[in-house]
């Protein structure tokens, strides 16, 4: 299977390497600086599931040909329009995009650009960081990938992609209800973002306060209500998993947006992760006060960064 990975960052680089280990023919679409680094040093990953050091093939945006089976997208949601422009030349007649992105608005945008029959569903639960050295660090042993077809004609390719992922370590699932899996991930990520961004602290720090647990439960309740109104009620197993993550007394974990804020990032995935939930809540006349407050705070942060 021929796979094009957009970028070689924390998520794309990690899973591109795992797919290459599984036997896929992987190429990375990268900028010149990253291409030079990869040519000199290869792709390196530090992971409890096994370190990686691979020589890789790269391609520049002007040299992409439409001869790939799958295009793997793992960019930030605010870079999606640029990503679509970059990978469009790679989209042959049978090419399918596999996004590992947060939220459902990204699927609306990808479906608009390429058609639903060419956009597979993908969920990745993993913590990875691109280090200043260019290496990728996987934080902890957790690595859970879920893929699934969103149309009947995509089922065969989705099974092939799943079997490739299944050759690597971690939890691998071929879902027959990938839309629900996407909503489960979104609601978990949004609930975590609401709490750790609004409170500017880790889960454990929030739980150590008088009202932290109650507010975390409120955030989850608001987000679940929006999902249910959209026709994707979160199942009990996913709720328990989410509560285990956001109510853990000793956890030092923070959402990726909260880590971005702590590092002084100028852009956040606020619109796709929290803002779109606020929009959907308004459509269904759901109050979602805490969710709205968090989105307001994230907008203020981004505005302040834009104006210096």
DAMOKA-V11473 format. One record per residue. N is the residue number from 1. D_LAST is the distance of its C-alpha to the last C-alpha in Angstrom with 2 decimals. Layout:
{{N/D_LAST} {N/D_LAST}}
This chain:
{{1/46.06} {2/43.47} {3/39.87} {4/36.68} {5/33.58} {6/30.24} {7/28.29} {8/29.43} {9/26.74} {10/27.38} {11/29.35} {12/30.66} {13/31.71} {14/33.39} {15/35.42} {16/36.16} {17/37.75} {18/39.73} {19/40.98} {20/42.03} {21/43.92} {22/45.63} {23/46.90} {24/44.48} {25/43.78} {26/39.99} {27/37.75} {28/33.98} {29/31.95} {30/29.22} {31/27.10} {32/28.71} {33/26.95} {34/27.90} {35/31.34} {36/31.91} {37/31.07} {38/33.39} {39/36.09} {40/36.10} {41/35.78} {42/36.52} {43/34.91} {44/35.01} {45/34.71} {46/35.28} {47/36.83} {48/39.39} {49/40.99} {50/41.63} {51/39.66} {52/39.35} {53/39.36} {54/40.00} {55/40.19} {56/38.50} {57/38.74} {58/35.66} {59/35.32} {60/32.84} {61/31.73} {62/34.16} {63/37.11} {64/37.10} {65/40.50} {66/41.51} {67/43.69} {68/41.99} {69/43.21} {70/39.89} {71/36.22} {72/34.15} {73/30.58} {74/28.29} {75/24.80} {76/21.88} {77/22.58} {78/19.53} {79/21.09} {80/24.47} {81/24.80} {82/24.24} {83/26.65} {84/29.24} {85/29.14} {86/29.58} {87/32.52} {88/34.36} {89/36.55} {90/37.67} {91/39.02} {92/42.77} {93/45.25} {94/45.39} {95/41.91} {96/40.12} {97/36.47} {98/35.89} {99/32.37} {100/31.11} {101/28.16} {102/27.31} {103/28.30} {104/30.77} {105/28.69} {106/28.56} {107/32.35} {108/32.40} {109/30.30} {110/32.43} {111/35.63} {112/34.67} {113/34.08} {114/37.05} {115/39.30} {116/39.80} {117/42.74} {118/40.46} {119/37.81} {120/39.01} {121/37.71} {122/36.11} {123/34.85} {124/33.79} {125/33.44} {126/32.30} {127/29.68} {128/28.72} {129/26.00} {130/25.46} {131/25.61} {132/24.12} {133/27.74} {134/27.91} {135/30.31} {136/30.08} {137/30.69} {138/32.33} {139/31.82} {140/35.16} {141/38.08} {142/36.99} {143/37.15} {144/38.19} {145/38.33} {146/39.70} {147/40.52} {148/42.54} {149/43.71} {150/42.38} {151/45.37} {152/48.99} {153/48.93} {154/46.17} {155/48.17} {156/49.84} {157/46.69} {158/44.97} {159/47.95} {160/47.72} {161/44.03} {162/44.83} {163/47.70} {164/45.49} {165/42.97} {166/45.97} {167/47.00} {168/44.02} {169/43.64} {170/41.93} {171/42.67} {172/43.25} {173/44.15} {174/45.33} {175/44.60} {176/46.76} {177/44.18} {178/40.88} {179/39.20} {180/39.83} {181/38.54} {182/35.28} {183/34.94} {184/35.88} {185/33.06} {186/30.49} {187/31.56} {188/31.47} {189/28.00} {190/26.68} {191/28.46} {192/27.07} {193/23.49} {194/23.92} {195/25.24} {196/23.32} {197/19.85} {198/20.73} {199/22.44} {200/20.16} {201/23.37} {202/26.16} {203/29.16} {204/31.34} {205/29.05} {206/28.95} {207/32.73} {208/33.28} {209/32.15} {210/34.57} {211/33.24} {212/31.48} {213/34.39} {214/34.99} {215/31.41} {216/31.47} {217/34.72} {218/33.29} {219/30.40} {220/33.00} {221/35.35} {222/32.90} {223/31.96} {224/35.65} {225/36.63} {226/34.38} {227/35.85} {228/39.34} {229/38.82} {230/37.83} {231/41.06} {232/39.84} {233/40.81} {234/39.74} {235/42.94} {236/43.96} {237/43.60} {238/39.95} {239/39.37} {240/40.98} {241/38.89} {242/35.67} {243/36.89} {244/37.80} {245/34.25} {246/32.46} {247/35.09} {248/35.75} {249/36.03} {250/35.33} {251/32.75} {252/29.71} {253/28.36} {254/24.97} {255/24.03} {256/22.16} {257/19.18} {258/19.24} {259/19.46} {260/16.47} {261/14.43} {262/16.05} {263/15.13} {264/11.37} {265/11.93} {266/9.47} {267/12.52} {268/15.43} {269/18.97} {270/18.63} {271/20.32} {272/23.27} {273/23.93} {274/23.40} {275/22.65} {276/25.87} {277/27.84} {278/26.63} {279/27.82} {280/31.12} {281/31.60} {282/31.38} {283/33.93} {284/36.33} {285/35.59} {286/34.53} {287/32.53} {288/30.42} {289/28.63} {290/27.04} {291/25.90} {292/24.30} {293/22.60} {294/21.14} {295/19.92} {296/18.34} {297/16.48} {298/15.36} {299/14.15} {300/12.14} {301/10.57} {302/9.84} {303/8.58} {304/6.03} {305/5.04} {306/5.58} {307/3.79} {308/0.00}}
